[in-house]
Amino acid sequence: MGFATNEKLRAMITGKNLIGYSLSGKSNKIFTGQGGSVKEINVVFHEADAEEIHQAVTKANAAFNIYRHFSSERKIAFLENIALKLAASKDSIIKITAQETLLSLNRLEGEMQRTINQVKLFANLLKEGSWVNAIIDTANPDRLPLPKPDIRQMQIAIGVVGVFGASNFPFAFSVAGGDTVSALAASCTVVYKAHPGHPATSELVGNIIIDAAKETEMPEGIFSLLQSASHESGINLVEHPLIKAIAFTGSFAGGKALYNAASKRDEPIPVYAEMGSINPVFILPEIIAQNSSALADKLAASNTLSAGQFCTNPGVIISLESKKTDEFLSHFASDITNASAECMLTDKIWKGYYTGIEKLSAMADVEIMTSNLKEEKENVAVPYMFKTPASVFLQNDELLEEVFGPSSVHVIAGNKNDLFAIAEKLQGQLTVSVWGTDNDLTNYHDLLKILELKAGRIICNGVPTGVEVTHAMVHGGPYPATTDSRTTSVGTNAIYRFTRAVCYQSYPQNLLPGALQNENPLKILRKVNGEFTRESIS
Amino acid sequence: MGFATNEKLRAMITGKNLIGYSLSGKSNKIFTGQGGSVKEINVVFHEADAEEIHQAVTKANAAFNIYRHFSSERKIAFLENIALKLAASKDSIIKITAQETLLSLNRLEGEMQRTINQVKLFANLLKEGSWVNAIIDTANPDRLPLPKPDIRQMQIAIGVVGVFGASNFPFAFSVAGGDTVSALAASCTVVYKAHPGHPATSELVGNIIIDAAKETEMPEGIFSLLQSASHESGINLVEHPLIKAIAFTGSFAGGKALYNAASKRDEPIPVYAEMGSINPVFILPEIIAQNSSALADKLAASNTLSAGQFCTNPGVIISLESKKTDEFLSHFASDITNASAECMLTDKIWKGYYTGIEKLSAMADVEIMTSNLKEEKENVAVPYMFKTPASVFLQNDELLEEVFGPSSVHVIAGNKNDLFAIAEKLQGQLTVSVWGTDNDLTNYHDLLKILELKAGRIICNGVPTGVEVTHAMVHGGPYPATTDSRTTSVGTNAIYRFTRAVCYQSYPQNLLPGALQNENPLKILRKVNGEFTRESIS
């Protein structure tokens, strides 16, 4: 899979920043992609400098004041055009992405399709239209002691959004991923900071958004793409006064640095950082007795999938001490020993994985369970598995930290009280999973009640990897899983990260947005004087 | 209006903290109320110390884990009991509040009724039930390449909320005010820090909540009240690890200090600080030509109401240079000169008002418009009025700062461009008002479009004072009006400050909350597979 087949596409990769509709590479600070076979791609990328960041944000702000007044139809046409162009180019892009990320073609095809579906989901949300949460309380001039004014509320866009792409999802959480698309659907404009793990893919997908914007006559600046391998430019973007919100998917250190910078601004802004978690899995006694080997197969497969490089990777698995738990552990050990060791996304991620493994290996009373380790090769993540008693987990906060990769810590609880103590000790998580028979789940309902306070998503008898892109999804959770537990970065409700409510008091009908006019021209669901209705107001 | 008529009530004021169902006054640090005729009340209040704060929060957290599982019916009964007890005691409480705040009985009666209505509004929101935003996406086991799991989302409470009472609304934004009641409605528990301007009122209303809690068998700790006249105890409350959100109404300095403390915690938490604003009023040319004196009467009345001590007080009034504007100004000047000068809430607020007035008076090219100033008395706020050209306003950021009290700055725009430049320069506001004829508003539609980005509420031909407690109200706005523009502190949507979405994946029906069960036992509106419906799921 060389570049021979992709010469045309490769020639499109300039290594420059996409500032509105212009290419720009002013900085002498250049870098090559951090991931995969970067030598084959043979392009240097220009780090966005402060001036380019300012240009991108300024253009985005000017575009915002045009774009936000466009009809939904025009915004839908833009989003659908992005989806169409992604579909038309996906086969060739995926080949380059595979070189950059070393992810399998199969995985990348699935992720690209998910990304296209995600764009369409937001286009459909705009078509239906009720997402603006129109709330109308009509006037009552006869009320005493004072007349009641007419008040009408809806969600409006907040302005320019800075989006930071993730390393591990080059499509779904990157350039045309959920953050960008939910912000555009909200009528915000986007300045996107590409992840240095896949800058070539980023430029190609960025060009697709820009081509779609041109074709559907969007204002220049609606989308810009900055290349960067430094923390500095990211902080510069957060600190720009015209940026009104930040979306980020990545490490705790990265997300927290952006949060800190944003909260110190003259005007603090929201940061939606999804920073991963250990995604604890509780296995209850009856199910492990019935099913230990099938359960081990499912969880080991989830743990080692794509070299464990998922925010929802099950990193801590908790079960009660028993003979069946021993069987589960040995089966899990055999599964991960036989799993093919895969390359990681970047050198930095690979080194981070082994730093985590060394830390766990060095801990007292944390036992390595996998003895037949394969010979280790550069960039290859060999799956690891550790075991520790509940008492050690409860006393050692380092075991609450994520090790990004195919690693798992198995915590053995002596009794039911241990399970509850572990649940209480957990920090905020993206997911918590509980495996149990109907009896188990009923017997441990109080455990579930503790766990629902700890996570954005709580799963019965399922693996945490695999995040449905749908209305009901919550991909979020209490800190430190995210910096804003009230939001989700996946699913249609992701749009509300980029809007706020405004209310119009005693406005003339003709100046109200369509969503709030008496005749309900958009036929959306509204809350009128406390009742949900699609009717017009007489 | 002495205490003779209120001996019984007065005897109930212990000056202690209400920690769950216990009285506590451990600290030697004592204070007397900062407002009104505190000598008559003759009670010293015990500053809550670190241990008492810890006790209150710990009790609140234990109560949270019980209360949140109660049925809506039980929560409604608790809220309705608060409303009933407020109504039963209001006449006697108001007499003491009038002594503490020097607000008129008439005003306090109106505010108390509003507070009672507000409690009932949240009880009714729980009765209707749809506020939990239930979203259900059912499973599809046949989907390829992978089966689609069942995913169900709803809002759940986040935990213990710290509420800081306001000085200027001893009922509606204080102990049983919108913050406390929306938090309790959300199933959170509350630790309330009383404002030192009305500690006696606070204890009386706090006891009403506690009596209602006991009578409806709520868990001890559901509500605690801390007395404090120091910043230190407020920061201690924000920094307690079991506190999950803060609600505050008050000054910019106060709100920002809490925001900073919260964002530096090990686990940052949301701070909903409503910090006031200058509430600009734009007067368009046709309406001022038609109606300058009536307009002056309305705005002057709004500006001087209750000594101007409203977050929504119109502090900056912008109009176009004209003969009619001169008439408006002289009429406004005469109105405020004839307005009765009222006492302010506290000595600190009164001194703050005159500091602001002195600052404005000393500014170059800012002209004092009211010459016949009444003799100034301690604690009395004489209304002031200033005039300045647009050019000075545009160059001087100090004119963007709120002067809390009956002060107004009249900005004279030379032309339409000035109006637009002023609109662009504005920071975030709770409200912006625009007065205009139909022609005016249509001609200046682009101005309205700028202004809606600056405020939580935008009003046509109305005064900003008077905040309806209703579904559509937004009492909030971009920073620095608040620290979280996505929320409101008035109206039913205030509840969402204290909730977050959680999703349940592949949960057994019997363990799902009622709101998410197939048969829809609560008969609420839900979004099922993308469609809004009250139907059950077959």
Interface residues (C-beta under 8 A of the other chain):
Chain A: H69 G110 N124 E128 S130 I135 I136 D137 P145 L146 K148 P149 I151 R152 Q153 I156 I158 G159 Y259 N260 S263 E267 P268 P270 Q427 G428 D438 L441 T442 H445 L448 K449 E452 L453 A455 G456 R457 I458 I459 C460 N461 G462 G466 E468 T470 H471 A472 M473 V474 G476 P478 Y479 P480 T483 D484 S485 R486 T488 N493 Y496 T499 R500 A501 V502 C503 Y504 Q505 S506 Y507 P508 N510 L511 L525 K527 N529 G530 F532
Chain B: H69 G110 N124 E128 S130 I135 I136 D137 P145 L146 K148 P149 I151 R152 Q153 I156 I158 G159 Y259 N260 S263 E267 P268 I269 P270 G428 D438 L441 T442 H445 L448 K449 E452 L453 A455 G456 R457 I458 I459 C460 N461 G462 G466 E468 T470 H471 A472 M473 V474 G476 P478 Y479 P480 T483 D484 S485 R486 T488 N493 Y496 T499 R500 A501 V502 C503 Y504 Q505 S506 Y507 P508 N510 L511 L525 K527 N529 G530 F532
